[in-house]
Amino acid sequence: SGCVFVIGATSRRDLLDPALLRPGRFERLVYLGWAQSREDRIKIVVAQTRKFIFEREKDAHTIIDLVIDSIPVSLSGADLSAVAKGALMRSMKRLCDSSDAELARIRRRSDDPDAADIETVINNWGEQKLVPKVRAEDFVIAAKDVTPSVSAKELANYERLKEQFCA
């Protein structure tokens, strides 16, 4: 017979049924806390961007190191993930806007307004140009659209729970 290990995660320890915390159940509590150091925050965003392509072939750590001080410290790991996704969406929008602009240029140069469509533009671009390239400023702008998911009051409550259960 095998062993079964169950690991659970919650940001609301105070809502767990006390029976779950008795010996033989979820008896160990680990408080991971907030990523407050600059380097920890960089690591979180770099992990979220491991599949991103950055402009001028820069690496994720270099780009994130440039902008991390512009991203509020009050953002959780999930919030930082939202910033990364927002940055990627900005790069995709830039790519779409660029293809729309090129289509408009082609149509202006032609007598026939239906001379080309977006598919024509995309087929002429080639694979390399179709890849969205994220810029440093995409993160700064995306961070402005993210509201911290944990309030200062909730964070203070987590710290109290840490003191109570992880002593």
C-alpha positions as CSV (number, residue, x, y, z in Angstrom):
1,S,0.0,0.0,0.0
2,G,1.2,3.5,-0.8
3,C,1.2,6.8,1.1
4,V,-0.9,9.7,0.2
5,F,0.2,13.2,1.0
6,V,-2.3,16.1,0.6
7,I,-1.0,19.6,0.5
8,G,-3.4,22.6,0.7
9,A,-3.0,26.3,0.2
10,T,-5.1,29.1,1.4
11,S,-4.8,32.8,2.0
12,R,-7.7,32.6,4.6
13,R,-6.4,30.3,7.3
14,D,-9.0,31.8,9.7
15,L,-11.8,30.3,7.6
16,L,-10.5,26.7,7.9
17,D,-12.5,24.2,10.0
18,P,-10.4,23.5,13.1
19,A,-10.9,19.8,12.6
20,L,-8.7,20.0,9.5
21,L,-5.8,21.1,11.6
22,R,-5.8,18.2,14.2
23,P,-2.9,15.8,14.2
24,G,-3.0,13.4,11.2
25,R,-4.6,16.0,9.0
26,F,-3.4,19.4,7.8
27,E,-1.2,19.6,10.9
28,R,1.6,21.7,9.6
29,L,1.2,25.3,8.7
30,V,3.7,27.2,6.5
31,Y,3.4,30.9,6.1
32,L,5.1,32.0,3.0
33,G,4.5,35.7,3.5
34,W,4.8,38.6,1.1
35,A,7.5,39.0,-1.5
36,Q,9.0,42.2,-0.1
37,S,12.6,42.1,-1.3
38,R,13.4,43.6,-4.6
39,E,15.1,40.4,-5.8
40,D,12.1,38.2,-4.7
41,R,9.7,40.4,-6.6
42,I,12.0,40.2,-9.7
43,K,12.1,36.4,-9.5
44,I,8.3,36.2,-9.3
45,V,7.8,38.4,-12.4
46,V,10.6,36.7,-14.3
47,A,8.9,33.3,-13.6
48,Q,5.7,34.7,-15.0
49,T,7.4,35.8,-18.2
50,R,9.5,32.8,-19.0
51,K,7.8,32.3,-22.3
52,F,7.7,36.0,-23.3
53,I,9.9,37.4,-26.1
54,F,11.3,40.8,-25.2
55,E,12.2,43.6,-27.6
56,R,15.8,43.9,-28.7
57,E,16.3,40.3,-27.6
58,K,16.8,41.3,-23.9
59,D,16.3,38.7,-21.2
60,A,13.4,38.8,-18.7
61,H,15.7,39.5,-15.7
62,T,17.2,42.6,-17.4
63,I,13.8,44.0,-18.3
64,I,12.2,43.3,-15.0
65,D,15.2,44.7,-13.1
66,L,14.7,48.0,-15.0
67,V,11.0,48.3,-14.0
68,I,10.5,46.6,-10.7
69,D,10.8,49.8,-8.7
70,S,7.9,51.2,-10.7
71,I,5.6,48.3,-9.7
72,P,4.0,48.8,-6.3
73,V,5.4,46.6,-3.5
74,S,1.8,46.0,-2.2
75,L,1.1,43.6,-5.1
76,S,0.8,39.9,-4.3
77,G,2.2,37.2,-6.5
78,A,-1.1,36.9,-8.2
79,D,-1.2,40.6,-8.8
80,L,2.3,40.5,-10.3
81,S,1.1,37.7,-12.6
82,A,-1.7,40.1,-13.7
83,V,0.9,42.8,-14.4
84,A,2.9,40.3,-16.6
85,K,-0.3,39.3,-18.5
86,G,-1.2,42.9,-18.9
87,A,2.3,43.6,-20.4
88,L,1.9,40.8,-22.8
89,M,-1.6,42.0,-23.8
90,R,-0.1,45.5,-24.5
91,S,2.5,43.9,-26.8
92,M,-0.2,42.0,-28.6
93,K,-2.3,45.1,-29.1
94,R,0.8,46.9,-30.5
95,L,1.2,44.1,-33.0
96,C,-2.5,44.2,-34.0
97,D,-2.3,48.0,-34.3
98,S,0.8,47.7,-36.5
99,S,-0.9,45.2,-38.8
100,D,-4.0,47.5,-39.1
101,A,-1.8,50.5,-39.9
102,E,0.0,48.5,-42.6
103,L,-3.3,47.4,-44.1
104,A,-4.5,51.0,-44.2
105,R,-1.2,52.1,-45.9
106,I,-1.6,49.3,-48.6
107,R,-5.2,50.4,-49.2
108,R,-4.3,54.1,-49.5
109,R,-1.7,53.3,-52.1
110,S,-4.1,51.2,-54.2
111,D,-7.1,52.4,-56.2
112,D,-9.1,49.3,-54.9
113,P,-10.1,49.6,-51.2
114,D,-10.4,45.8,-51.1
115,A,-6.9,45.3,-52.6
116,A,-5.7,43.6,-49.4
117,D,-7.1,42.3,-46.2
118,I,-5.5,41.6,-42.8
119,E,-4.7,38.0,-43.8
120,T,-2.6,39.4,-46.7
121,V,-0.6,41.6,-44.4
122,I,0.0,38.8,-41.9
123,N,1.0,36.3,-44.6
124,N,3.6,38.9,-46.0
125,W,5.1,39.6,-42.6
126,G,6.7,36.3,-41.9
127,E,6.8,34.4,-38.6
128,Q,9.4,36.5,-36.8
129,K,7.4,39.7,-37.2
130,L,4.2,38.0,-35.9
131,V,5.7,37.4,-32.5
132,P,4.6,40.0,-29.9
133,K,7.7,41.6,-28.3
134,V,7.2,42.9,-24.8
135,R,8.8,46.2,-23.8
136,A,9.9,47.4,-20.3
137,E,7.3,50.2,-20.4
138,D,4.5,47.6,-20.9
139,F,5.0,46.4,-17.4
140,V,4.9,49.9,-15.9
141,I,1.7,50.8,-17.7
142,A,0.2,47.4,-16.9
143,A,1.0,47.8,-13.2
144,K,-1.1,51.0,-13.2
145,D,-4.2,48.9,-14.2
146,V,-3.7,46.4,-11.4
147,T,-5.4,47.0,-8.0
148,P,-3.8,45.2,-5.1
149,S,-5.9,42.2,-4.2
150,V,-5.0,42.3,-0.6
151,S,-5.7,45.5,1.4
152,A,-3.3,46.8,4.1
153,K,-5.9,45.7,6.7
154,E,-6.0,42.1,5.3
155,L,-2.2,42.0,5.2
156,A,-2.1,43.1,8.9
157,N,-4.6,40.3,9.6
158,Y,-2.3,37.7,7.8
159,E,0.6,38.9,9.9
160,R,-1.5,38.4,13.1
161,L,-2.4,34.9,11.9
162,K,1.3,34.2,11.3
163,E,2.1,35.2,14.8
164,Q,-0.7,33.1,16.2
165,F,-0.2,29.9,14.2
166,C,3.4,29.8,13.1
167,A,5.1,30.7,16.4
